[in-house]
Amino acid sequence: MLRLRFYSTLLVLWCMLHAAGAQQFFIGYCDDELASGLHPVGLQGLGDTRISAAIHMPRTRMVRYEDMTITRLRFAVRSGLKNVSVWIRTSLTSSSVVVQSVPEVSDGWNEVELRSPFTIDGNELYIGYTATQPEGYEGILAYGEGSHLTSWLAVGNEWADYHEMGLGILYIQAAIEGTMKEREAVVLSVETDRTLYADGSQLAVSGEVENLSASPLEGYTLSYAIDGKEVAVQTAGGLLPPDATESFSHVIDLPPLSEGRHELAVSIAGEQRGADFYVYASSYPRMVLLEHFTSLNCVNCPPVDHLIEQVVEGRQNIAWVTHRVGYRDDEFTLEDSRQLTRFGVAGNPYIMLDRTSFTDGEPPAFTLGGYDAEQVGYMFDYAASMPSFVRLQAATSVAGGRLTIDVTGEAKVFVGDLYPRATLHVYLVEDEVEAEGTQAGDANKKVHDNILRRFVTPVRGQLPTWTADGDQLTFSISLQSELAEEWATDHLRVVAFLVDQAPAGSGYPTGHVLNTVEARVSDASGVRPLVTTCPSDASWTAVDGRHVVIPRSKGLYIHNGRKCIIK
């Protein structure tokens, strides 16, 4: 059992402590003196545990120390912690930009002089330490009431803001040395409304300005530049008090730009802050991945099945796959599919379109209850309209009961910057599968399409190796999979798709789908095998073009675009 023990008071402290000398500061949120009656924090019931503690110093705090250096780190703990190291990071999940081991720690404050001072660039930092805490031991010190900046803990690599659980301010400080710049105002932050822009579109930029002088600032001028060339000037009036911040925003008509990465810079009084953005001149056609969560046990699923069938009829840009999880298992359930319920699946029927959240704050998976075919069609059209900068192709062959799948991809060269951890996923799907069980809500439905038979790649995907090829990136992967005897080879298709890395802290197995391709399984000669028998409940076209409602004679026919034979 995990048990967090801590000491807390009603006191809130937010400190910048001045040490000896005018050019040295200790920054942090804690008192320099340890509070009396401290009760250290401990984790119970986990054995010896690797634990980390950190404070967050946002850009609004660090910008004033730009070009100064961090020379020492201080932290207060109880002695007994093992394998201790102090560090500085630009984010909690990134590699440390500074890390230094501490051979031995004592009760109270421990001070570590860095072998190489760290130069501050004005951006946010996380300052902390990591240690092994023996079972039953309580060694981390905190006090008072914390905030979202003061009380971060991690067990292993799982970080959480423990101030929300009552943990106080951690005893962590950093010593800064150097000469603080004389300046009036600075641009604290710059953000663009998107990352990708079509050539010739508009870019909306926003950010914050802070007055660092000791006097009120009567107006200021912002200069906007793209790739070093000024494109706009904005003048702000009014009075900005000392240490106060205010927001700014501006819309820029993008000049003609080459495809790829560009830099926006916003400056005030010669000092600037930038943000990268990307321009594209064209995109690839998108195939939408429709992942449908359903089961034979779901009485509400047949109406949604019919609704989706109406919407996808005639569309060539939808790859439909069913996961038999989320409500109750059936004979088609795959264990790997269970991980995908983390996208927000709370029952059946649910769907996902390209694993993308179409409403801010909502998970990618949603139910179609209350929607009609026209509304669902709009959703599919919207998903298909999203620009894609990746194109996939897939080819298959069968030999000796083994399926070979060759997937190739090409992408705009900037995809390597935007999606450096994009992974390839490959499904094997079977259509026209007769179920042994009965479909709840529709006892007449015996044959099912879009049955996911196998995750050919791991659930988290396979990382392709990209090769630069002029202004494009390319990759090629060959995969193999055994075919079960009960599968009808001519009913199988491969669905391959590339996805972005899951957003940090989202809990999703992957990010959104970048593009998808679908390919029918073929035999070794590259020609799809013929269906040996033709179903009797459909309309037909003979190979000479004649329409036949019910075939009466032996021969070769076409059913739903496939060849079948009556012997």
C-alpha positions, -999 to +999 in steps of 0.1 A: +000+000+000+013+034-009+012+058+021+023+094+018+031+111+051+038+148+054+039+178+076+019+209+066+009+243+081-012+271+068+019+292+061+026+300+024+062+310+015+075+323-018+112+332-014+142+346-033+170+345-007+199+368-010+233+354+000+265+373+007+275+395-022+254+416-045+259+393-075+247+360-059+212+348-053+196+317-040+164+310-058+136+287-047+103+288-028+115+278+006+128+294+038+166+294+043+160+281+078+143+247+083+109+250+100+106+235+135+087+202+140+092+190+104+078+155+096+096+141+066+078+124+036+080+087+031+066+060+009+054+028+026+050-007+013+071-005-019+105-018-006+135+002-015+122+029-039+137+052-064+121+086-057+127+121-071+117+156-059+117+189-079+106+225-080+095+242-112+111+276-121+090+290-150+102+314-176+086+343-158+110+337-130+141+327-150+141+354-177+155+380-153+186+358-147+194+353-184+232+348-191+239+343-153+250+309-141+238+283-116+269+273-096+255+253-067+224+234-057+210+230-022+185+205-008+174+195+027+167+159+036+172+134+064+203+114+063+199+078+052+189+083+015+211+064-008+225+069-044+216+106-043+221+129-073+211+165-080+201+177-114+187+205-136+162+197-165+143+217-190+112+194-184+104+166-159+106+140-186+137+152-205+173+142-199+191+162-173+212+191-186+231+190-154+235+159-131+259+153-103+261+125-077+262+133-040+284+107-022+269+112+012+240+133+026+235+146+061+205+158+081+193+192+070+208+213+042+232+197+017+251+219-007+266+207-040+290+228-060+286+220-097+317+209-115+305+229-146+283+260-139+251+260-159+244+291-180+207+303-179+190+311-212+159+325-196+137+295-202+119+274-176+139+249-155+132+220-131+156+217-102+157+186-081+173+155-067+168+117-071+176+091-044+169+055-033+147+056-002+149+024+019+117+006+029+100+023+058+123+053+056+111+089+054+137+113+042+123+141+020+116+174+038+088+199+029+068+224+049+039+249+046+014+249+018+028+242-016+017+254-051+018+239-086+055+250-087+069+237-054+060+201-048+067+177-076+075+140-067+081+109-088+080+073-078+102+057-105+095+079-135+059+088-128+057+124-119+028+141-101+021+174-085+019+164-048+008+198-036-027+188-046-024+159-021-013+183+007+025+182+003+042+215+012+072+234-002+102+213-010+135+224+004+154+229-029+174+260-039+198+270-066+227+295-063+229+320-092+259+342-099+266+369-124+255+404-133+218+410-138+211+429-170+197+464-168+166+463-189+131+479-190+108+453-206+112+418-220+091+395-241+084+366-217+068+342-241+057+338-277+032+313-290+017+307-325-019+295-328-007+264-348+025+246-358+016+241-394+004+267-419-006+265-455+015+287-478+000+322-479-023+318-448-024+339-416-004+333-385-018+344-351+008+351-324+003+358-287+025+362-257+034+382-226+056+413-218+070+420-184+083+453-170+116+446-153+125+481-144+118+499-111+095+525-128+062+523-146+066+517-183+046+541-205+040+522-237+063+500-258+068+488-294+069+452-305+086+442-337+077+409-355+102+392-378+102+360-398+136+345-406+152+378-396+130+400-418+106+424-402+070+418-412+050+439-387+053+465-359+028+469-330+027+497-305+011+493-271+000+522-249-010+525-213+010+522-181+028+489-172+038+489-135+071+475-123+073+437-123+038+436-140+031+415-171+005+420-198-005+399-228-002+408-265-016+393-297-012+400-334-023+384-367+003+383-395-003+377-432+025+352-441+047+363-470+057+338-496+078+312-478+095+280-487+081+247-475+096+237-441+106+253-408+107+291-402+114+312-372+091+339-358+108+365-335+091+391-314+114+418-300+112+448-277+141+472-271+164+449-291+157+418-270+137+390-287+119+358-281+111+333-309+089+304-319+093+280-348+065+272-372+062+252-404+048+260-439+035+235-464+027+240-500+009+207-505-003+176-486-010+139-494-045+125-497-057+111-463-073+077-456-091+078-423-086+050-398-120+041-383-116+020-351-149+007-340-154-008-305-183-034-306-192-069-296-217-097-303-231-091-267-239-054-274-277-050-280-272-013-290-245-021-316-265-032-347-281+002-352-247+019-351-233-008-374-260+001-399-254+039-394-217+035-401-224+013-432-246+041-446-219+066-441-189+046-455-209+034-485-191+047-516-162+062-497-127+050-507-109+068-479-121+049-448-102+019-433-127+002-409-115-020-381-134-035-352-120-040-317-141-065-297-135-048-263-150-022-240-182-040-230-180-078-229-157-101-248-168-122-277-153-149-299-133-122-319-117-104-289-080-099-291-060-093-259-040-065-275-071-045-282-077-039-245-049-013-243-068+009-268-097+013-243-074+039-226-084+063-254-117+068-235-137+038-244-164+033-217-185+006-234-199-003-268-204+010-293-176+036-295-155+048-324-123+067-330-113+086-361-076+087-366-072+085-328-078+123-328-097+144-302-121+166-322-133+184-291-107+201-267-105+182-235-124+152-247-107+118-254-104+105-290-130+077-285-167+087-284-201+071-289-224+078-319-256+078-298-279+106-309-262+112-343-277+106-377-259+096-409-255+132-422-239+143-389-215+113-389-207+119-425-196+154-416-173+139-389-157+116-415-154+144-440-137+166-414-112+138-404-104+132-441-098+169-447-070+171-422-037+177-441-014+147-441+024+150-447+030+112-449+020+088-477+021+050-471+019+021-496+015-016-488+019-048-508+013-083-498+021-119-509+014-153-495+036-184-497+034-216-476+008-202-452+029-172-444+020-136-453+046-111-462+037-074-459+059-047-474+051-012-462+069+019-477+064+055-467+074+089-479+070+122-460+077+159-462+112+165-448+099+185-418+080+154-405+113+144-389+111+175-367+074+174-360+070+137-354+104+123-345+089+093-327+062+083-352+055+046-352+042+022-378+012+000-369+000-029-390-033-048-386-046-079-403-083-077-408-108-102-422-142-096-438-172-118-444-166-139-412-195-161-400-199-159-362-206-189-341-224-168-316-256-147-321-255-109-324-275-093-296-301-070-310-300-087-345-303-124-344-303-125-382-268-111-385-244-140-389-217-126-411-194-098-399-169-076-416-138-057-403-128-084-378-093-076-365-074-108-366-040-098-355-017-070-344+012-077-368+033-050-351+033-044-313+004-024-298+028+005-294+040+002-329+073-002-346+097+027-352+107+030-389+141+041-400+138+072-422+163+080-449+166+115-464+159+116-501+162+151-514+132+171-500+116+140-487+120+112-461+114+076-470+113+042-452+107+006-461+097-022-437+090-059-445+069-079-420+058-115-419+028-132-402+015-167-400-020-173-414-045-193-395-061-222-414-096-210-406-090-176-422-102-171-457-071-156-475-092-138-501-112-121-473-081-107-456-068-071-459-038-053-443-044-019-426-011+000-420-009+034-404+017+058-389+009+075-356+025+103-336+039+098-302+013+101-274+012+136-257+031+136-224+007+130-195-022+120-217-022+083-208-030+074-244-011+045-259-002+066-290-009+100-305-030+108-336-028+089-369-007+106-395-021+085-424-033+051-433-031+026-462-051-005-469-042-035-491-059-067-500-040-099-493-028-116-525-013-150-532+023-155-543+015-146-579+001-113-569-035-121-579-062-124-554-076-159-552-112-165-564-140-170-539-150-206-544-187-200-538-209-170-544-232-158-516-269-161-527-283-130-511-268-102-532-269-086-567-243-096-592-225-086-624-212-111-648-177-106-661-192-096-695-210-067-677-246-082-675-264-075-642-278-107-627-300-106-596-296-143-588-270-163-608-287-194-623-258-209-642-222-219-636-197-193-644-176-164-632-192-134-615-183-101-597-197-095-562-189-062-545-159-057-567-146-093-561-146-122-585-164-154-574-173-186-592-203-209-593-192-244-602 
